[in-house]
Amino acid sequence: MGSLDSHYEEENSSSNTANPLNPEEFRRQGHMIIDFIADYYQNMEKYPVLSQVQPGYLAKLLPKSAPNIPEPIETILHDIQQYIIPGITHWQSPNYFAYFPATSSIAGFLGEVLSTGFNVVVFNWISSPAATELEFVTMDWLGQMLGLPQSFLFSGVGGGVIQGTTCEAILCTLVAARDQMLAKVGRENIGKLVFYGSDQTHCALLKAAKVAGLESFLCATIGTTSTTAVDPIRSLSEVTKEYGMWIHVDAAYAGSACICPEYRHFIDGVENVNSFSFNAHKWFFTTLDCCCLWVKDPGALTKSLSTSAEYLKNNASDSKQVVDYKDWQITLSRRFRSMKLWLVLRSYGVENLRNFLRSHVKMAKRFQQLVESDNRFEVVVPRNFAMVCFRALPTRLKKEPNGCNIESGNIEAKLIDQEYANDFNRNLLETMNASGKVFMTHTIVEGIYVIRFAVGATLTEDKHVIKAWEVVQETVDDMLATK
Ligand SMILES: *Cc1c(COP(=O)(O)O)cnc(C)c1O
């Protein structure tokens, strides 16, 4: 009966390799995972928002190598509860106010499940026509919701594409802009190209410029990452027009808000720009990753990014009647991301989506009022959306810290005072985050250390915002008491 080896292999393959896509087993395990996540959402507030583990904690807890024999899902879920959850920073916690939100929803989650269920690889139209065409439909719907002009939509001459992240969206438009300009001025002038942003532009621009080489390109931001400041698109676009320069609008966070008529004015002038993007995976109930990018001239993108290979050739592509999204992005393979966006749009509807966003803004306003009502604190920059930048004012907490006073007019004294204030606020933030009760993050604006309070987790309610403010006040009280 053959050698020992082949006998062993035969036996192993017959007994242990159940079909990894057995529908009944999928049903059983799928229900368990959904229950697990539902319990996780229900019990979320029991966990510290910011993970409290130390670097390297996990390798100590897990085996040194992968298991040789299959393990049941029950054991794996047990280990997730035991070992993984402590190392999770809970972005969906109602007490999460850090960075920007990653607003989840049932529709976003289940849309993700559906697209993963199909697991199609959508590089060209023929590889799954519905995936490409659903992307057209949802991007046009969303473009209309934002009041983008016809020139950005498929129903006009432009078009939208779902990228993974803003970094990718900026890189793609940067490369298109570079090649458009080089076609005008000649390849030999590549060294003379420049790109513009402000000191508040996201570092994604620098990264993209590094990958692509310098560009004739301007990146304007609606809702900067540090403080949600807004660049004036209309006046910037007048300058870029004069120089034939590509202008991209990065509205990664704040773009969502512009579906509300009262915030639409922030993107006035968008009809004059070349491209516009926002992250549906930030503040739009869609799971990571889902960056929506519209361009007026899709041909500029495809000129720079298209590839052709014999093994991808097909009649539909040759007919030029279809869009092959592989030519609108960096990667070749792409996920069926429009499914989750479509589910979000259909499950909630435009008016509800607006109201969700408004409720977050309202909670941020509430927090702002609380800050303003306590003269030991200040709001550092004007609030535009659902994020409040604030700090404690140690000069008011303590009459003369380090013997100096900000009112003294002495520049040196002012600098020492600033340093003292920055240290105080850094300590305040670290103490609050270490408590596990809330998670906020910081930025530095013109030398001032600022605490950012970003509302947008789907489970957050008024009471969480009020509790967060109490945590701020109590921490400051404690810090002063122990001075
Ligand atoms: C978050 C953010 C980005 C980066 O987005 P990714 O999708 O992570 O690349 C870029 N710009 C702004 C203004 C942002 O807020």
The ligand as an SDF file (V2000), in Angstrom:
LIG
                    3D

 15 15  0  0  0  0  0  0  0  0999 V2000
   -7.7100   61.7630    6.9750 C   0  0  0  0  0  0  0  0  0  0  0  0
   -7.2350   62.7260    5.9780 C   0  0  0  0  0  0  0  0  0  0  0  0
   -6.4030   62.3290    4.9240 C   0  0  0  0  0  0  0  0  0  0  0  0
   -5.8280   60.9460    4.8250 C   0  0  0  0  0  0  0  0  0  0  0  0
   -6.8010   60.0460    4.4390 O   0  0  0  0  0  0  0  0  0  0  0  0
   -6.4110   58.5350    4.0730 P   0  0  0  0  0  0  0  0  0  0  0  0
   -7.6710   58.0080    3.4940 O   0  0  0  0  0  0  0  0  0  0  0  0
   -6.0260   57.8970    5.3630 O   0  0  0  0  0  0  0  0  0  0  0  0
   -5.2870   58.5800    3.1040 O   0  0  0  0  0  0  0  0  0  0  0  0
   -6.0740   63.2700    3.9710 C   0  0  0  0  0  0  0  0  0  0  0  0
   -6.5210   64.5460    4.0690 N   0  0  0  0  0  0  0  0  0  0  0  0
   -7.3060   64.9650    5.0700 C   0  0  0  0  0  0  0  0  0  0  0  0
   -7.7760   66.3880    5.1110 C   0  0  0  0  0  0  0  0  0  0  0  0
   -7.6900   64.0680    6.0680 C   0  0  0  0  0  0  0  0  0  0  0  0
   -8.4540   64.4990    7.0800 O   0  0  0  0  0  0  0  0  0  0  0  0
  1  2  1  0
  2  3  1  0
  2 14  2  0
  3  4  1  0
  3 10  2  0
  4  5  1  0
  5  6  1  0
  6  7  2  0
  6  8  1  0
  6  9  1  0
 10 11  1  0
 11 12  2  0
 12 13  1  0
 12 14  1  0
 14 15  1  0
M  END
$$$$
